[in-house]
């Protein structure tokens, strides 16, 4: 009875389609998806969830089923890593660490938002997420400070080395719309 209603329900997944990478990585991070009782404390505690579409419990549920769609869900990137969910989980599950690991898997598979890609590009080029622009340079000069602060900005060769070593994002995966073209 493979076409059972139970295999098509919203939170029931065909075990043959389970992404075991997700489950293994979460367990290594201290989050056993099988122990989560879906109480919703994580979502109720989420500071980001008060102002955004982020629903921690839903993310953890998808992850528990190894549902790969969790990796392309932009809401996962709304977590501020405040650790409220982690502190309040009645099962002491490491929810924040699990989200960080999900982000790592998503990044490795190319699921990184355009905004994050832009930030990585700026980091790669300048060594800072917020680069020094002409206005900042002028203000520093007016205050009698060197135009560049004594940070990585003073070492452009090191910025290049750092960028080559750290900031190689995989290409974005093709969306289903792009594949049909």
VENTA-V173678 format. One record per pair of residues at least 12 apart in sequence whose ideal C-beta (glycine too) atoms are under 6 Angstrom apart, sorted by the first residue. I is the first residue (numbers start at 1). GAP is how many residues later the second one is. Records with the same first field share a line. If there is no record, write none. Layout:
I=GAP / GAP
This chain:
11=50
13=52 / 54
18=48
19=47 / 49
22=41 / 44
23=43
25=76 / 80
26=37 / 72
29=68 / 69 / 72
30=64 / 67
31=62 / 63 / 67
33=30 / 31
35=56
36=24 / 28 / 57
40=17
41=47
42=14 / 15 / 43 / 53
43=12 / 13 / 14
45=39 / 40 / 43
47=35
48=30 / 31 / 32
52=26
53=22
54=21 / 24
56=29
59=17
71=35 / 40
72=39
74=39
76=26
77=36
79=20
81=15
83=13
110=60 / 61 / 62 / 63
112=57
120=47 / 49
124=39 / 43
127=25 / 32
132=21
